[in-house]
């Protein structure tokens, strides 16, 4: 019964997870370091509707977060995205109400539509890419309290890029500019 699953232990040689593999595991609170470094994709809806999931550390090597893979994780407060991540598909963090900030590595080139819709506590997004990632509507219309932090040298590029120009863009430098390699 998915409602009672509290812990997941996977063999370190797991190469692939199925779509919606852990969908609706309501007792699951964290996924610390349990995901294999061989994973390249976190598939669609893999961890969706895990309403008590609070923290996630995506392993180095993951290149793609599939659509809605963490949508509806209402308690998700902490997520670490690895350097090397390239694509965040549609709705990945949709309805992650507890998420307050997120740091997006400079390797992300595409962020799908509705990715941060209804993340009502999201206040700070740190984007490490000098080039604005391709986006459409990734935030709901009520984003007035949200600040997008980008490399100081890229502030004007973001302020003139479609969809980003609607946001409160601030430059960052120093410690916040560095992101962990693993």
Secondary structure, 3 states (H helix, E strand, C coil): CHHHCCCCCCCCCCCCCCCCCCCCCCCCCEECCCCCCCCCEECCCCCCCCCCCCEEECCCCCCEECCCCCCCCCCCCEEECCCCCCEECCCCCCCCCCCCEEEECCCCCEECCCCCCCCCCCCEEEECCCCCCECCCCCCCCCCCCEEEEEHHHHHHHHHCCCHHHCEEEEECHHHHCCCCC
